[in-house]
């Protein structure tokens, strides 16, 4: 005699098993979902920034194959328009920022409509007077929150970074502190700790001091709080102060002396960030 109860239990178990299998496949599909990245760069000023730009344009395509996203790059800032940006889920600024008013407006609207952005080092630079004045209030004061550049360390040196927000997807799996490759470190006009919209992800750890080698004493930091990576809670964005390779300026050869991505922790930081921006994880 067939036990109806057992049949019902078996059917329910089969349904549950099917649903679990279906859910796992959906999750796996989402985790492998392709997204498109466009990196803008200028590549015209400071050999250290140009070195980083070339390095990034080698490193990101390799990561795109590994993590299933599409990476394109352009030095044509006229592409900073609504039609072009609509093709991409993530925008990267490798060195500078948009200067044309129409391009700036297009980027602002892209971000306000849910676009994602990653910026490196010089992309946040602004100093009045200079070739890159602070004449874009939304970008520097609201979006980045940092305001103008104030000063930097010299020569480019490694720093020990401290994870300030260990619960953020960007810092997932990173050690509490880790050492970077050489970089020129920036100080900013505004104290980001006082901005409720800013989530500081990484900052210079006190064990880094003195940071810089001079020869000018003000180019060596001995104390203070210096954010290195942060996000604005109102936007899908993350900024990194890294992106300045060491170059042989003193020796006159202008030879590249270091790279940014030859560092497992930094690489993980960037990939974490890109997957968070591109896939929301």
MIDODO-705728 format. One record per residue (C-alpha): residue number from 1; residue in one letter; x, y, z. Coordinates in nm, 4 decimals. Layout:
+-----+------+----------+----------+----------+
! pos ! code !       xx !       yy !       zz !
+-----+------+----------+----------+----------+
! NUM !    A !        X !        Y !        Z !
...
+-----+------+----------+----------+----------+
***
This chain:
+-----+------+----------+----------+----------+
! pos ! code !       xx !       yy !       zz !
+-----+------+----------+----------+----------+
!   1 !    X !   0.0000 !   0.0000 !   0.0000 !
!   2 !    X !   0.1354 !   0.3411 !  -0.1010 !
!   3 !    X !   0.1883 !   0.5772 !   0.1898 !
!   4 !    X !   0.0387 !   0.9099 !   0.0793 !
!   5 !    X !   0.2135 !   1.0964 !   0.3596 !
!   6 !    X !   0.5527 !   0.9755 !   0.2401 !
!   7 !    X !   0.4672 !   1.0734 !  -0.1168 !
!   8 !    X !   0.3758 !   1.4253 !  -0.0046 !
!   9 !    X !   0.6962 !   1.4537 !   0.1974 !
!  10 !    X !   0.9013 !   1.3350 !  -0.0991 !
!  11 !    X !   0.7281 !   1.5837 !  -0.3287 !
!  12 !    X !   0.7849 !   1.8697 !  -0.0853 !
!  13 !    X !   1.1496 !   1.7707 !  -0.0493 !
!  14 !    X !   1.1898 !   1.7624 !  -0.4290 !
!  15 !    X !   1.0325 !   2.1085 !  -0.4597 !
!  16 !    X !   1.2557 !   2.2457 !  -0.1854 !
!  17 !    X !   1.5602 !   2.0930 !  -0.3517 !
!  18 !    X !   1.4635 !   2.2437 !  -0.6864 !
!  19 !    X !   1.4103 !   2.5886 !  -0.5330 !
!  20 !    X !   1.7467 !   2.5736 !  -0.3566 !
!  21 !    X !   1.9173 !   2.4700 !  -0.6797 !
!  22 !    X !   1.7374 !   2.7479 !  -0.8687 !
!  23 !    X !   1.8362 !   3.0083 !  -0.6081 !
!  24 !    X !   2.2002 !   2.9026 !  -0.6157 !
!  25 !    X !   2.2062 !   2.9324 !  -0.9926 !
!  26 !    X !   2.0463 !   3.2767 !  -0.9788 !
!  27 !    X !   2.3050 !   3.3896 !  -0.7221 !
!  28 !    X !   2.5877 !   3.2450 !  -0.9315 !
!  29 !    X !   2.4542 !   3.4175 !  -1.2416 !
!  30 !    X !   2.4336 !   3.7475 !  -1.0594 !
!  31 !    X !   2.7843 !   3.7076 !  -0.9183 !
!  32 !    X !   2.9155 !   3.6568 !  -1.2723 !
!  33 !    X !   2.7033 !   3.9287 !  -1.4271 !
!  34 !    X !   2.9027 !   4.1304 !  -1.6752 !
!  35 !    X !   2.9238 !   4.5070 !  -1.6429 !
!  36 !    X !   3.0981 !   4.7734 !  -1.8490 !
!  37 !    X !   3.3660 !   5.0125 !  -1.7282 !
!  38 !    X !   3.4954 !   5.3225 !  -1.9051 !
!  39 !    X !   3.8164 !   5.4904 !  -1.7865 !
!  40 !    X !   3.8877 !   5.8515 !  -1.8789 !
!  41 !    X !   4.2428 !   5.9849 !  -1.8729 !
!  42 !    X !   4.4458 !   6.2800 !  -1.9967 !
!  43 !    X !   4.8039 !   6.1553 !  -1.9780 !
!  44 !    X !   4.9617 !   6.4913 !  -2.0446 !
!  45 !    X !   5.0996 !   6.6130 !  -1.7125 !
!  46 !    X !   5.3533 !   6.4634 !  -1.4692 !
!  47 !    X !   5.5365 !   6.1502 !  -1.5745 !
!  48 !    X !   5.4352 !   5.9747 !  -1.2506 !
!  49 !    X !   5.0665 !   6.0148 !  -1.3351 !
!  50 !    X !   5.1270 !   5.9057 !  -1.6938 !
!  51 !    X !   5.3140 !   5.5998 !  -1.5639 !
!  52 !    X !   5.0163 !   5.5094 !  -1.3452 !
!  53 !    X !   4.7741 !   5.5654 !  -1.6326 !
!  54 !    X !   4.9658 !   5.3235 !  -1.8575 !
!  55 !    X !   4.9919 !   5.0717 !  -1.5731 !
!  56 !    X !   4.6179 !   5.0928 !  -1.5047 !
!  57 !    X !   4.5372 !   5.0444 !  -1.8723 !
!  58 !    X !   4.7358 !   4.7196 !  -1.8631 !
!  59 !    X !   4.6085 !   4.5975 !  -1.5260 !
!  60 !    X !   4.2354 !   4.6579 !  -1.5649 !
!  61 !    X !   4.1980 !   4.4606 !  -1.8926 !
!  62 !    X !   4.3694 !   4.1638 !  -1.7244 !
!  63 !    X !   4.1289 !   4.1920 !  -1.4300 !
!  64 !    X !   3.8349 !   4.2228 !  -1.6698 !
!  65 !    X !   3.9096 !   3.8769 !  -1.8094 !
!  66 !    X !   3.9412 !   3.7314 !  -1.4612 !
!  67 !    X !   3.6313 !   3.8904 !  -1.3059 !
!  68 !    X !   3.4035 !   3.9076 !  -1.6100 !
!  69 !    X !   3.3604 !   4.2771 !  -1.6816 !
!  70 !    X !   3.4338 !   4.4889 !  -1.9877 !
!  71 !    X !   3.7000 !   4.7590 !  -1.9674 !
!  72 !    X !   3.7352 !   5.0427 !  -2.2162 !
!  73 !    X !   3.9470 !   5.3564 !  -2.1909 !
!  74 !    X !   3.9548 !   5.6910 !  -2.3686 !
!  75 !    X !   4.1400 !   6.0206 !  -2.3590 !
!  76 !    X !   3.8586 !   6.1891 !  -2.5508 !
!  77 !    X !   3.6717 !   6.3811 !  -2.2832 !
!  78 !    X !   3.4106 !   6.4803 !  -2.5424 !
!  79 !    X !   3.2773 !   6.1282 !  -2.4732 !
!  80 !    X !   3.1646 !   6.2607 !  -2.1379 !
!  81 !    X !   2.8088 !   6.3002 !  -2.2646 !
!  82 !    X !   2.4791 !   6.1352 !  -2.1685 !
!  83 !    X !   2.4595 !   5.9049 !  -2.4709 !
!  84 !    X !   2.8110 !   5.7675 !  -2.4275 !
!  85 !    X !   2.7941 !   5.7359 !  -2.0478 !
!  86 !    X !   2.4647 !   5.5449 !  -2.0709 !
!  87 !    X !   2.6582 !   5.2491 !  -2.2176 !
!  88 !    X !   2.8598 !   5.2026 !  -1.8973 !
!  89 !    X !   2.7869 !   5.1039 !  -1.5388 !
!  90 !    X !   3.1151 !   5.2388 !  -1.3957 !
!  91 !    X !   3.3218 !   5.5455 !  -1.4871 !
!  92 !    X !   3.6869 !   5.5754 !  -1.3784 !
!  93 !    X !   3.8982 !   5.8917 !  -1.3692 !
!  94 !    X !   4.2606 !   5.7744 !  -1.3932 !
!  95 !    X !   4.4304 !   6.1123 !  -1.3651 !
!  96 !    X !   4.2379 !   6.4358 !  -1.4248 !
!  97 !    X !   3.8748 !   6.5443 !  -1.4316 !
!  98 !    X !   3.6371 !   6.6974 !  -1.6855 !
!  99 !    X !   3.6941 !   7.0699 !  -1.7479 !
! 100 !    X !   3.4290 !   7.1509 !  -2.0091 !
! 101 !    X !   3.1000 !   7.2759 !  -1.8502 !
! 102 !    X !   2.8856 !   7.0446 !  -2.0658 !
! 103 !    X !   3.1028 !   6.7446 !  -1.9775 !
! 104 !    X !   3.0828 !   6.8324 !  -1.6093 !
! 105 !    X !   2.7059 !   6.8608 !  -1.6263 !
! 106 !    X !   2.6830 !   6.5235 !  -1.8015 !
! 107 !    X !   2.8937 !   6.3547 !  -1.5338 !
! 108 !    X !   2.6967 !   6.5118 !  -1.2500 !
! 109 !    X !   2.3680 !   6.3923 !  -1.3979 !
! 110 !    X !   2.5151 !   6.0454 !  -1.4605 !
! 111 !    X !   2.6031 !   6.0177 !  -1.0926 !
! 112 !    X !   2.2755 !   6.1633 !  -0.9673 !
! 113 !    X !   2.0862 !   5.9097 !  -1.1783 !
! 114 !    X !   2.2646 !   5.6145 !  -1.0200 !
! 115 !    X !   2.5881 !   5.5826 !  -1.2137 !
! 116 !    X !   2.9061 !   5.4631 !  -1.0418 !
! 117 !    X !   3.2517 !   5.6219 !  -1.0254 !
! 118 !    X !   3.6043 !   5.5378 !  -0.9162 !
! 119 !    X !   3.8726 !   5.8051 !  -0.8981 !
! 120 !    X !   4.2463 !   5.7924 !  -0.8414 !
! 121 !    X !   4.4967 !   6.0363 !  -0.6916 !
! 122 !    X !   4.5185 !   6.3398 !  -0.9215 !
! 123 !    X !   4.1516 !   6.3201 !  -1.0231 !
! 124 !    X !   4.0671 !   6.4997 !  -0.6962 !
! 125 !    X !   4.3389 !   6.7636 !  -0.7303 !
! 126 !    X !   4.2261 !   7.1256 !  -0.7378 !
! 127 !    X !   4.4262 !   7.4346 !  -0.6485 !
! 128 !    X !   4.3559 !   7.7963 !  -0.7252 !
! 129 !    X !   4.5627 !   7.9328 !  -0.8903 !
! 130 !    X !   4.7006 !   7.6421 !  -1.0959 !
! 131 !    X !   4.6334 !   7.4637 !  -1.4245 !
! 132 !    X !   4.3624 !   7.2737 !  -1.2325 !
! 133 !    X !   4.1787 !   7.5407 !  -1.0292 !
! 134 !    X !   3.8933 !   7.4680 !  -0.7915 !
! 135 !    X !   3.6120 !   7.5868 !  -1.0143 !
! 136 !    X !   3.3777 !   7.2876 !  -0.9852 !
! 137 !    X !   3.2028 !   7.3173 !  -0.6504 !
! 138 !    X !   2.9705 !   7.0171 !  -0.6899 !
! 139 !    X !   3.2606 !   6.7821 !  -0.7651 !
! 140 !    X !   3.5176 !   6.8982 !  -0.5107 !
! 141 !    X !   3.2983 !   7.0178 !  -0.2235 !
! 142 !    X !   2.9820 !   6.8063 !  -0.2435 !
! 143 !    X !   3.0751 !   6.4895 !  -0.4320 !
! 144 !    X !   3.4316 !   6.4366 !  -0.3052 !
! 145 !    X !   3.3913 !   6.6559 !   0.0003 !
! 146 !    X !   3.7647 !   6.7242 !   0.0134 !
! 147 !    X !   3.7747 !   7.0748 !  -0.1291 !
! 148 !    X !   4.1094 !   7.1954 !  -0.2551 !
! 149 !    X !   4.4463 !   7.0243 !  -0.2379 !
! 150 !    X !   4.6621 !   7.1713 !   0.0405 !
! 151 !    X !   4.9970 !   6.9886 !   0.0372 !
! 152 !    X !   5.1714 !   6.6590 !  -0.0328 !
! 153 !    X !   5.4541 !   6.4369 !   0.0864 !
! 154 !    X !   5.7741 !   6.3977 !  -0.1119 !
! 155 !    X !   5.9483 !   6.1774 !  -0.2256 !
! 156 !    X !   5.6916 !   5.9082 !  -0.3100 !
! 157 !    X !   5.7109 !   5.6552 !  -0.0276 !
! 158 !    X !   5.5083 !   5.3539 !   0.0902 !
! 159 !    X !   5.2602 !   5.4071 !   0.3713 !
! 160 !    X !   5.0915 !   5.1757 !   0.6177 !
! 161 !    X !   4.7157 !   5.2194 !   0.5793 !
! 162 !    X !   4.4563 !   5.1516 !   0.8475 !
! 163 !    X !   4.1100 !   5.0171 !   0.7616 !
! 164 !    X !   3.8663 !   5.2683 !   0.9091 !
! 165 !    X !   3.5443 !   5.0908 !   0.8071 !
! 166 !    X !   3.5960 !   4.7121 !   0.8159 !
! 167 !    X !   3.2277 !   4.6453 !   0.7417 !
! 168 !    X !   3.2227 !   4.8096 !   0.4004 !
! 169 !    X !   3.2366 !   4.5826 !   0.0896 !
! 170 !    X !   3.5407 !   4.7782 !  -0.0344 !
! 171 !    X !   3.7516 !   4.6697 !   0.2645 !
! 172 !    X !   3.6227 !   4.3112 !   0.2839 !
! 173 !    X !   3.9015 !   4.0616 !   0.3432 !
! 174 !    X !   4.1709 !   4.3246 !   0.3930 !
! 175 !    X !   4.3989 !   4.3155 !   0.6977 !
! 176 !    X !   4.3463 !   4.5889 !   0.9578 !
! 177 !    X !   4.6682 !   4.7500 !   0.8388 !
! 178 !    X !   4.8690 !   4.6940 !   0.5232 !
! 179 !    X !   5.1565 !   4.8573 !   0.3397 !
! 180 !    X !   5.1260 !   5.0160 !  -0.0031 !
! 181 !    X !   5.3807 !   5.0672 !  -0.2770 !
! 182 !    X !   5.5358 !   5.4172 !  -0.3063 !
! 183 !    X !   5.2943 !   5.7039 !  -0.3563 !
! 184 !    X !   5.2725 !   6.0795 !  -0.3191 !
! 185 !    X !   5.0177 !   6.1473 !  -0.0421 !
! 186 !    X !   4.7789 !   6.4444 !  -0.0421 !
! 187 !    X !   4.6347 !   6.6624 !   0.2321 !
! 188 !    X !   4.2993 !   6.8321 !   0.1794 !
! 189 !    X !   4.1219 !   7.1554 !   0.2641 !
! 190 !    X !   3.8255 !   6.9936 !   0.4430 !
! 191 !    X !   3.8244 !   6.7551 !   0.7373 !
! 192 !    X !   3.6270 !   6.4618 !   0.5971 !
! 193 !    X !   3.5589 !   6.3325 !   0.9492 !
! 194 !    X !   3.3204 !   6.6236 !   0.9979 !
! 195 !    X !   3.1156 !   6.5454 !   0.6849 !
! 196 !    X !   2.8240 !   6.3102 !   0.7674 !
! 197 !    X !   2.7953 !   6.2100 !   0.4015 !
! 198 !    X !   3.1512 !   6.0768 !   0.3848 !
! 199 !    X !   3.2483 !   5.7256 !   0.4915 !
! 200 !    X !   3.6265 !   5.7132 !   0.5318 !
! 201 !    X !   3.7437 !   5.3650 !   0.4362 !
! 202 !    X !   4.1209 !   5.3921 !   0.4770 !
! 203 !    X !   4.3566 !   5.6399 !   0.6401 !
! 204 !    X !   4.7306 !   5.6681 !   0.6959 !
! 205 !    X !   4.8271 !   5.4650 !   1.0014 !
! 206 !    X !   5.0390 !   5.6386 !   1.2658 !
! 207 !    X !   5.3135 !   5.3791 !   1.2159 !
! 208 !    X !   5.3784 !   5.5405 !   0.8767 !
! 209 !    X !   5.5304 !   5.8528 !   1.0330 !
! 210 !    X !   5.7562 !   6.0131 !   0.9362 !
! 211 !    X !   5.6006 !   5.9914 !   0.5894 !
! 212 !    X !   5.8088 !   6.1321 !   0.3053 !
! 213 !    X !   6.1803 !   6.1988 !   0.2768 !
! 214 !    X !   6.2022 !   6.5644 !   0.1790 !
! 215 !    X !   6.4409 !   6.7397 !   0.1290 !
! 216 !    X !   6.1939 !   7.0131 !   0.2280 !
! 217 !    X !   6.0778 !   6.9570 !   0.5823 !
! 218 !    X !   5.7146 !   7.0473 !   0.5092 !
! 219 !    X !   5.7108 !   6.7557 !   0.2613 !
! 220 !    X !   5.7585 !   6.5144 !   0.5527 !
! 221 !    X !   5.4555 !   6.4393 !   0.7703 !
! 222 !    X !   5.5195 !   6.3547 !   1.1348 !
! 223 !    X !   5.1616 !   6.3391 !   1.2641 !
! 224 !    X !   4.8005 !   6.4027 !   1.1691 !
! 225 !    X !   4.4977 !   6.2308 !   1.0197 !
! 226 !    X !   4.5049 !   6.1711 !   0.6443 !
! 227 !    X !   4.2182 !   5.9898 !   0.4657 !
! 228 !    X !   4.3323 !   5.7819 !   0.1702 !
! 229 !    X !   4.0083 !   5.6205 !   0.0471 !
! 230 !    X !   3.6486 !   5.7207 !   0.1027 !
! 231 !    X !   3.2981 !   5.7058 !  -0.0375 !
! 232 !    X !   3.0097 !   5.9512 !  -0.0392 !
! 233 !    X !   2.6958 !   5.7828 !   0.0981 !
! 234 !    X !   2.4751 !   5.9792 !  -0.1431 !
! 235 !    X !   2.6455 !   5.8363 !  -0.4508 !
! 236 !    X !   2.7909 !   5.5103 !  -0.5805 !
! 237 !    X !   3.1518 !   5.6214 !  -0.5721 !
! 238 !    X !   3.4920 !   5.5595 !  -0.4197 !
! 239 !    X !   3.8052 !   5.7719 !  -0.4319 !
! 240 !    X !   4.1638 !   5.6552 !  -0.3746 !
! 241 !    X !   4.4558 !   5.8869 !  -0.3085 !
! 242 !    X !   4.6869 !   5.6272 !  -0.4657 !
! 243 !    X !   4.8039 !   5.6549 !  -0.8273 !
! 244 !    X !   5.1447 !   5.8272 !  -0.8340 !
! 245 !    X !   5.4349 !   5.5969 !  -0.9198 !
! 246 !    X !   5.7913 !   5.6732 !  -0.8106 !
! 247 !    X !   6.0078 !   5.8075 !  -1.0928 !
! 248 !    X !   6.3806 !   5.8755 !  -1.1183 !
! 249 !    X !   6.3493 !   6.2535 !  -1.1304 !
! 250 !    X !   6.6580 !   6.3114 !  -0.9144 !
! 251 !    X !   6.8784 !   6.0930 !  -1.1308 !
! 252 !    X !   6.7512 !   6.2573 !  -1.4465 !
! 253 !    X !   6.6568 !   5.9317 !  -1.6193 !
! 254 !    X !   6.2811 !   5.9657 !  -1.5493 !
! 255 !    X !   6.2769 !   5.5886 !  -1.5211 !
! 256 !    X !   5.9787 !   5.4245 !  -1.3532 !
! 257 !    X !   6.0900 !   5.3067 !  -1.0074 !
! 258 !    X !   5.7659 !   5.1561 !  -0.8752 !
! 259 !    X !   5.4166 !   5.0505 !  -0.9722 !
! 260 !    X !   5.0905 !   5.0849 !  -0.7852 !
! 261 !    X !   4.9266 !   4.7497 !  -0.8567 !
! 262 !    X !   5.2216 !   4.5250 !  -0.7689 !
! 263 !    X !   5.0678 !   4.4863 !  -0.4231 !
! 264 !    X !   4.8221 !   4.2104 !  -0.3266 !
! 265 !    X !   4.6300 !   4.4199 !  -0.0724 !
! 266 !    X !   4.5971 !   4.7205 !  -0.3004 !
! 267 !    X !   4.4877 !   4.4934 !  -0.5849 !
! 268 !    X !   4.2211 !   4.3398 !  -0.3610 !
! 269 !    X !   4.1069 !   4.6863 !  -0.2531 !
! 270 !    X !   4.0568 !   4.7981 !  -0.6138 !
! 271 !    X !   3.8824 !   4.4776 !  -0.7228 !
! 272 !    X !   3.6542 !   4.4856 !  -0.4167 !
! 273 !    X !   3.5629 !   4.8408 !  -0.5078 !
! 274 !    X !   3.5010 !   4.7701 !  -0.8737 !
! 275 !    X !   3.2783 !   4.4694 !  -0.8040 !
! 276 !    X !   3.0868 !   4.6711 !  -0.5446 !
! 277 !    X !   3.0337 !   4.9532 !  -0.7929 !
! 278 !    X !   2.9599 !   4.7289 !  -1.0919 !
! 279 !    X !   2.7521 !   4.4576 !  -0.9240 !
! 280 !    X !   2.6520 !   4.6089 !  -0.5927 !
! 281 !    X !   2.8549 !   4.3555 !  -0.3944 !
+-----+------+----------+----------+----------+
***
